[in-house]
Amino acid sequence: MKFNLKEQIKNKCFWLSVVSLVVLTAQQFNLDIIPDNFQDYVNSILTILVAMGILTNNSTPGLGE
Protein backbone atom coordinates (compact mmCIF):
# COMPACT_ATOMS: atom_id res chain seq x y z
CA MET A 1 0.00 0.00 0.00
CA LYS A 2 1.47 3.31 -1.09
CA PHE A 3 1.06 6.49 0.97
CA ASN A 4 -0.19 9.26 -1.31
CA LEU A 5 0.45 12.59 0.41
CA LYS A 6 -1.41 14.63 -2.20
CA GLU A 7 -4.60 12.66 -1.57
CA GLN A 8 -4.15 12.75 2.21
CA ILE A 9 -3.89 16.55 2.20
CA LYS A 10 -7.32 16.72 0.55
CA ASN A 11 -8.85 14.46 3.21
CA LYS A 12 -10.71 16.16 6.09
CA CYS A 13 -10.07 13.25 8.44
CA PHE A 14 -6.32 13.63 7.90
CA TRP A 15 -6.44 17.26 9.02
CA LEU A 16 -8.61 16.40 12.00
CA SER A 17 -6.03 13.82 13.02
CA VAL A 18 -3.16 16.29 12.62
CA VAL A 19 -4.92 18.93 14.72
CA SER A 20 -5.75 16.32 17.37
CA LEU A 21 -2.13 15.22 17.46
CA VAL A 22 -0.93 18.81 17.95
CA VAL A 23 -3.45 19.44 20.74
CA LEU A 24 -2.62 16.21 22.56
CA THR A 25 1.11 16.81 22.25
CA ALA A 26 0.71 20.34 23.62
CA GLN A 27 -1.27 18.97 26.56
CA GLN A 28 1.37 16.33 27.30
CA PHE A 29 4.13 18.95 27.44
CA ASN A 30 1.98 21.31 29.55
CA LEU A 31 2.08 24.08 26.98
CA ASP A 32 -0.35 26.89 27.71
CA ILE A 33 -1.46 27.46 24.12
CA ILE A 34 -4.75 25.69 24.77
CA PRO A 35 -7.43 27.36 26.94
CA ASP A 36 -8.59 25.56 30.08
CA ASN A 37 -12.14 25.16 28.76
CA PHE A 38 -11.03 23.75 25.39
CA GLN A 39 -13.04 20.56 25.94
CA ASP A 40 -16.22 22.63 26.34
CA TYR A 41 -15.57 24.32 22.99
CA VAL A 42 -14.98 21.00 21.24
CA ASN A 43 -18.11 19.44 22.73
CA SER A 44 -20.22 22.42 21.67
CA ILE A 45 -18.90 22.37 18.11
CA LEU A 46 -19.38 18.61 17.76
CA THR A 47 -22.92 18.83 19.13
CA ILE A 48 -23.81 21.51 16.60
CA LEU A 49 -22.27 19.55 13.72
CA VAL A 50 -24.09 16.37 14.68
CA ALA A 51 -27.37 18.25 15.00
CA MET A 52 -26.85 19.72 11.53
CA GLY A 53 -26.15 16.26 10.12
CA ILE A 54 -22.64 17.07 9.00
CA LEU A 55 -20.95 14.28 10.93
CA THR A 56 -22.73 11.35 9.31
CA ASN A 57 -21.64 8.44 7.16
CA ASN A 58 -23.01 9.18 3.72
CA SER A 59 -21.22 6.28 2.02
CA THR A 60 -23.87 3.72 2.96
CA PRO A 61 -27.57 3.88 2.08
CA GLY A 62 -30.14 3.76 4.84
CA LEU A 63 -29.50 3.52 8.55
CA GLY A 64 -27.39 0.34 8.58
CA GLU A 65 -23.70 0.01 8.05
Beta strands, then each sheet from edge to edge (+ up, - down):
end
